Amino acid sequence: MTKISVIYSVVFCLFTSFNAYTQTNNLVPMEENKKLIKDFIKEIWHHRHLEKIPDYWDEDYTNHAMPPPMQKGLENLKTSHQLFLAAFSDLQLEILDQIAENDKVVSRVKLNGKHTSTFMNIAPTNKNIQMTGIRIDRIKNGRIVEHWADYDLAGLMRQISGQ
């Protein structure tokens, strides 16, 4: 074996080892980020532990799914969750698919529940509802720092208004 062949072999081994190391270590944070979103849904949406919101959301987060006055502040986030959970008291949120890439987690979700309290000026109908949506969360230091969501709100409104 020539010197050049040995050098190429060593460089190739180092490169493939480094590449495998970085790919493996990038997977760990992405899996942790997915788990953070799963845990958030379980604690807040299923168990209604709204006092745990600061365990999942950074104080300086931006919620792009809300209008500007409600985009910031943990109390605003808590209030928006309280209103939705009150309107659909037995609401369950199921993750259908989840993908993580770098610092973002994309979750395709389905919500099921019963309209038991006023929601957007519509009195309770006791109708069962179903809504699907996509949520995107950016994670930094184990907390959600940005959130985007696209839910079928028009479909939800048709279900509860009877139109």
Beta strands, then each sheet from edge to edge (+ up, - down):
strand 1: 57-63
strand 2: 92-101
strand 3: 104-114
strand 4: 128-140
strand 5: 143-151
sheet 1: 1+ 5+ 4- 3+ 2-
end
